[in-house]
Amino acid sequence: MALRTGGRILVDNLIAHGADHVFCVPGESFLGAIEAFRELENRVKLIVCRQEGGAANMAEACGKMTGRPGVCFVTRAPGAANALIGLHTARQDSTPMILLIGQVGRAELGREAFQEVDYRRLLGEVTKWVDQVDDPRRIPEYVARAYAVAMAGRRGPVALVFPEDVLTSVVEATDLAPAPIAEPAPAVAQMTALAQLLSEAERPLAIVGGSGWSEAACADLVRFAEAFSLPVSAAFRRQDRMDNTHPLYVGELGTSVSPDLAKRVRGADLIVAIGTRLDEMTTSGYALIEAPVPKQRLVHVFPGAEELGRVFSPTLAINAGVGPFLAAAAALPAQPPRWKEWAAEARLAFDAQFAGREFPGAIDYRAVMAAIGERLGADAVITNGAGNYTGWCQRHYLYRSFPTQLGPVSGAMGYGFPAAIAAKALHPERDVVCFAGDGCFLMSGQELATAVQYGIAVVTLILDNGMYGTIRMHQEREYPGQIYATDLTNPDFAALARAYGAHGETVRTTEEFAPAFDRALRCGRPALVHILMEREIISTRSTLTELRSKAARPQ
């Protein structure tokens, strides 16, 4: 064994576990690791970001895209605090992620030295495991365990803390190869029970979501659905689990759910929930599927046993990863269903609501979304943060392959743009389009500098209505006409993009959009299209005037 610094041992073991991109904001607390990244720059790409929140969101997006932990490196205290938003998203979204944190030297620990924090206490709520590496010879052991914990059961984030002298110490250490991922599989008796429940159903519906998906799992989902004519809906921001053009795909749950689909969830007599926790957003505040005892029969399939029965009391609980479960489900003998009409009606309702409604103003957003859909291939990646504007890419875009949707189930603003950078860094050959609101973009817009520095040619569409639209919507419902603290004064986003060295354009009419979008796709560098929205169009289903009028009526 050769002598190496702790930093070199760390980077060697990250590479051994498959890390090819690491996102960071540099700090003096991990200079020993930065030197190792320099030495190994031909094997792992270190992307330097402008704020740790952006770096953490990029790592989280990598976890969604690859199914393996995305890696982020930050400095102590302020850096770790900024990165917490990405950890929280990874936790709520069940995304494998590893956060590496520089710490004060071992000799200063426990004295509240400069920027010293106890990360076990700070990050314990939003991670699966947090630990500090005090012996550089054990770095391979800790890295291997971090990957194993992030991938086990319900996937999620872990954090490893490195005192700065651990990364500069020179020691001998034995590297470790990645351990195989152990995924729980369903028992034969459970699959028999599922088949029995399906045979007794009249109005079944599948809800798919969560993490741990693959192209093979998506293909097995289609085979399972087709064998039983089973209508499939997507959990909140998990629409790429099934080709949205398939006749058995019936729509998305969450903030964009159609009234018809919501009614069908309530009226189903059997829900087969695959990979999803059935979180608050997916269930519309636990109203579509009531907690703790649903009115529907519930088959809940989830890789983490601790989640089964935690919120909902299922008819059948199956502790299994989505891959093993769907492989077994696809092998079930097909049954002639009694619900073909139920499934066909659900698809017709999806097609009808996809068309959307007409709104006043200079831009027809249905035409904008149609132009985007016509120009992007099935492998294009769509990203978004949080806000009412996300309804346009959730309701009016057809996701056709996996993985092509990156959105925060956690509802974190500022996610979409860093996620787009990560997706394009991983797949420079694919189109990557970020949808962002004006408020959302400015929470991470400084990462334009990162995109320009590394030549990461993402296309960003900013839907600018000069306000925090979601909060304004709730404000109009609760306090109609009493507007306070939701208006925004924005920059000229196209000029801002050009100042960073990106391509920037402004769109004011429907006719201007398609040519501007074409130029953005073709320019070969980061591009931003600033779309000026009518304030009146508060969501894909309502106007401010309609909201205010409804709220003012006597109840």
N, C-alpha and C positions, 0 to 999 in steps of 0.2 A: 504494500500500500504506500502510495506517494503522500508526502506531506502537502496539505492544502489549507487554505484559509477556510474559515467557517462560511464565508460568503461564496467561495467557489464550490464547497460541498453542497450548499443549498441550491445553487443554480444547476449544478450537475444533476442533482436529484429531481429538480423540477423538470428538466429535459427528459430524464429517464421515465418520468410519469406522463410524458406527452405534451408538456407545455411548449408551445411555439410562439405565443404572444403573451407578454406581461405588460400591464398598464400601470403607470406610476406617476407621482409627483416626487422628484428627488428630495432627499433630506440628509443632513449630516449623520443622522442616526443609523443609516444603512449604506454608507459609502463603501464598506467592504463588499457588499453585494453588488453595488453599481460597477465596481471594478471587475467583478466576475462576469457581469453581463457584457462589459466591453470585450473581455477576452473571448467570450462565446457568442458574439453578435452574429456570426454566420449560422448559429444553430437555434437561437431564440431571439425574437424581435422585441426590444424594449421600447414601448411607445410612451413618450413623455407628454403628460397632459397638463392643463392649466389650472385644474382644481381637482382635489381628491374625490369629490362627489362625481365628477365626470369620469375619472379613472375607474371608480368602483362600479358605476353603471356600465361602462364598457366591459369590465370583467364579467358582470352578471349577464350581459347580452351574449358574451362568448359562451357562457355556460348553457344558455338557451339554444344557441346555434349548434353547438358540438355535442351536447349531452355529457361533457366532461367539465370538471371545474375550471372556470375562468379564474385568472390570477391577477391580483392587484397588490402593489407594494406602496406603502405610505409611511411617512414619518410619525413620530410620537405625538400624542395629545391633539393638537389642532388638525393634523393630517388624519388621524384615526377618527376624530369627531366628524370631519367632513365626509369621510368614507362611510359613515354609519348608514346614510340613506341607501347606499347600494346594498349593504348587508340586510337592511330591513326588507328591501324588495326581494332579494334572494330568499329570505326566510318565508315571506308570504307567498312568493311565487314557486317555492320548492325548487329553486335553482341551485345546482352545485357550484360553489365558489370558494376560493381561498383568499383571505386577506392576510398579507404579511405586514408586520408593523415593526419599525425600528423602536428601540427602547433605550433608556439611559444605561450607562455601563453598570456592570454587576456591583462594583464597589460603591455606587451611589444609590442603589436600590433601597427603598424604605425611608429615605430622607426628604421626600417630596422635592427631589432635585428638579432642575429645569425641565418642564414639560413631562414630568413623571406622572403616570396614571396606572391604576390597577385595572388592567383590561379584562380580567376575569369578571370583575364587578360591572365595568362599563358596558361590556358587549355580551354578557351572558344571556340576556333576554332575547337577542336577535341572532344568535348563532347556535349551532348544534354542539359546538365544542370550542373552547378557548384555552390556550395553554402558552406558557413561556418556556423557551428553550435556553437552559442555563449551561448546558454542556455541549460544545460544538461537535463532539464525537457522536452525539445522539441525533444530530440533524436528520440523517436518512430515516431513522425510526419515526421521528415526528412528521416528516413530509409524507411518508407512506401512510401513517395513521390519518393524517389530514385528508388525503385523497379517499381513503376507505370510509371515513365518517361522512364526508360530503356526499358520497354516492350511495350510502347504505339506507335502506328503507325509504322514508320520505326524504328526498334529496334536499340539500340546503347548504348554508355557508358555515365555514369554520374560520378561526383566526389563530395565527401563530405569531408570537411576540419574540423578538430577538434583541437582547441587549447588544449595544453596538460593539463591545469588545468580543462578544461571541463570534461576530462576523469577521473580525480581523485576526482572531487567534489561529495559530497554525498547528494542526493536529493530523493524526491519521484517523480515517473513518471508512467503514465498508458501506458502499452504496447498496440500495435495495431496489429490486425490480417491483413494478406494480403488482399488487395482488389482484386476482380475478374478482370481478364484481359478483356478489351473491344476491340474486333476486328471488324473492319468494314466489312460488308457483301455486296455482290452485289445486286443491285435492279433487280426485275423481268424483267423490260424493258431492262436492260443491257444484261441479259442472252439471251433474245429474239433477241437482236441485234447481239450478238455473233453467235447465231445459224444461223441467216440470212447471216452473213459474211462467215461462213463456207460453207453454201449451195451454195454460189457464187464463192468459191475459186476453183482453179485448182491445185495449188502447195503450200499448206499451210505447215507451220513448227512451232512447239512450241519451245520456249526457256525457260528453267526453272532455277531458282536460288534464291538468296536472303536468308533471314532468316525467322523464324516462321514456319518451316516445322515440321512435325511429321510423324510417321509411318502411321497414318490414312490418312494424306494428300497425302503421297506417293502412298498409295493404291487407293485413289480417282483419282490421276493422271493417273494411269494405266487404270482404268475403263473409264475415259474420252478419253484417247488416243485410246483404243481399240474400243470404240463405234463409233469413226470417222476415224479409221485407220490413226491417226494423228502422223506423225513422230516427235520425241522429241529429242532435243539437249540440252546439259547442258551448262549453263553459266560458265565463268572462275572459275575453282576449285569448282564446285558445282555438280560433277558427280554422287554423291550418292543419288540424288533425284529420280532416276529411275534405276531399275535393268539393268545393262549394257548388260546383256545377253538377254533382251527382244527384240523381232524382230522389235519393233518400236523405240528402242533407236538407234540414228544415230550418236552420237559422241559429243565431247567436243569442245567448242569454247575457244579462248584465245591463249596463246603462243604455244599450241600444235595442233591447228586447222589444219585439213587436207585440201589440196587445193580443193578437191571435195566438202567438207562440206561448205567451204567458198563460192564456186561457187553457191551452193544450197541456201544459205542464200540470196545472191544477187539476185538469180533468183526466189525466192519465191514471190507469189503474196499476201500472207497473213502471217504475223508473229503474233503469240499469245505469248506474253512475260509475264510469270507468276512469280511474286516475284522478278524479277531481275530489277536493275536500267538500264540495258543495258549500262554498263560502258565502258570505253575506251578499256580495255583489251578484253572484250567479243565481242565488235564490231570491233576489229582490227583498233583502232584509228578512230572510227565512219565512217569507210569505208564500212563495210558490210551492216550496216544500217545507212544511211546518216542522219546527223543532220543539221538543225532542222526538215526538211520535208523528211521523208523516201520515197523511191520509192515504197516500198511495203505498202500495207495496214497494219496498226499496231494496234493490240489490246494490250493495256498496262495495266496489272493488278499489282497494288502495294498498300501496306498497308498505305503508307504515302502520303496524298493528295498533299503535297508540291512538290513531285517528278514528278507528272503527268503533262506533258507539260513543265517541266523545261528545258529539253534538246531536247526531241523529241515531235513533234506535232502528237499525235495519231489519228487514225480514230475513235477509241473507247477507252476512258479512264475509267477504273473501279477501284475505290478506295475500295480495299478489301484485307483482309489477305489471304494468300495462302490456309489456311484450309477452311474458309467459301466459298471462290471462287471455290475450287476444289470439295467441297461437292455439290455445285450447278451445276457445270459443269458435274460431274459424273451422275447427275440426268437428264440431257438433253436427249430427245429422239434421239436414234441413227439415223444417216442418211447414206444411201448408198453412199459412196464417189466415186468421179471420179478419185481419185489420188492414188489408191492402187499400181499402177506400180511405181509412183513417190516415195512412201514410201519404197517399196521393193528395188528399186535401191539405195536409200540412205543407207539402211542397208547393202546391198552387198558392197557398197563402204567403209562403216565403217569396215566391216570384212576384206576387202582387205588391207586397210591401217594399221589395227591392227597388221598384220603379220610383217610389217616393212621391212627394207632393210638390206643387209649384209654389214658389215664393216670389215676392216682389223684389225688384232690384236689378242692377246691371249685370250681375253674374248668376247664371243658372248652374248651381253646384252639382246637379244631376249630370249636366253636360260635361262639367269638369271631371267628375269621377268616371264618366264613360270614356272620355279621352285618355285618362290615365290607364284604364283597363284595356283599351285597344292597343296601347303602346308597350305595355310591360309583358314580358314572358312569364310563364308559369313559375319560374324559379326566382323572380324578382322578390326582394325583401321589402316589406312595409314596416316602418317603425312609428311609434307615437308615444307621447307622454300621457298627460292627464288633462281632461277638460272636455267641454261639450263638443268642441271641434272634432274629437276622435270619433264621434258618431258617423262622420262622413266616410272614413276609411273602415269602420266596423260594419256599417250597414250597407254601403254602396260600393264595396269592392269584393270580388270573388277570389278567395285564396284557393289555389289549385294544387299546391304541393307543400311538403314539410321539409325543413322549417322555413317559413316565409313571413311569419308575423311575430314581431317583437313589441310587446306592450306590457306595461307594469300592472299586474293584478293588484299590487299594493296601492295603485292610484297615485304614484309619485310624479309630480310635475318635474319637467326637465330631463326625463328619461330618454325620450325618443331620439334626440340628436346624438348624444354619446353612443346609444345603442346602434345607430346607423353607422357611425364611424367604425365601431367594432365589427359589424357585419361586413362592411366593405373591405376592411383590413383583412378579414379572413377569406373573403371571396371577391377579389377585385374584378373578376370576370362577370359578376352579376350586377344588375341594376339594383340599387338600394335607394329607397325614397322615404324620407322622414316627413311625417305630418306633425306640425307644431302650431300651437296657438301663440299669440303674441306674448302673453304672460308666461307660458310654458317655455318658449325658446330662450327668453332672457334669464332663465334659471341655470342654463348651461351653455349659452351662446358663445362664451369665450373659447369653447373648444373648436370654433371655426379656425382658430390659430393652429390647433393640433392637426385638423384636417388638411390645411394648406401646407403646413410644415412637412407632412408625410405624403402629400399628393394623394389623399384618400378622397376620391371623386364621388361623394354622396350628393344627392339632390334633396334639398329641403324646401318644403312648401309651407310658408307661414300664413295661416289664416288669421288675419288681423281685424278684430272688431273693437279694439280700443278698450277692452275691459276684461276682468276675470269673469268669463262668461258663465261658468258653472255656479259660482257664488252669486252672481247677479240673478240667475234663474231661481235659486233657492230664496234669495232676497225678495224677488217679485212674488213668490208664492206665500211667503210669511209676512212680508211688509210691503204690499203692493204700492208702487210709486214712491216709496221712501228709500231713495238710492243714496248710499254712503259707502265709501271705502272700496268700491269695486271698479271705478274708472281708472284708465291708464293713459299716460302720455307716452307715445312710442317714438323711437327713431325711424328714419327712413331705412328700413331693413335692407333694401337692395344696395343703397349707398354704403351701409355698414359692411355688407358682404364684400363689396369692391375694395373697401379700405383694408380688409384683411388679406386681399389678394384672391378672393373667390369671384365667381361669376354671379352677378346680381341683376334681377329684373323685377319690375313692378307690373302687376296685372289689375286692371280696373273693370274689364268687361269680359264676357264669355268668349268673344272672338279673339281676344288677346292671349287667352290661356294656352291653347294647343301649340301655337308657334313658340311661345316662351318656354313651355315644357320641353319641346323638341330641342331647342337650343341648349337647355340645361342638361339634358341627357347626353348630348353630343359634344359638349365643350371640353371634356377630358380633365376637368378639375372640379373642386367643390363648387356647387352652384346653389343659389337660393332664389326662389321665386316668391315675391312678396304679394300676397293676394289681399286686396282691400275688401273686407266683408261689410255687408249691411248689419248694423247693430240689431235691427229688428229680428233677424234670423237667429234666434237664440239656441235652436237645436234643429235636428233633422225633422222634427215632428211639430214644432211650435214656433210662434212669434212672441215677442215681448208683450205686444198688445193683447194677444190671446191669453197669455199667462195672467196678466194683470186683471183682465176682465173676469177670468174664472175665479181668481182669488178674491175679487171684490164682491162676488155673489154671496148672498146669505146661504149658509150651509144647512 
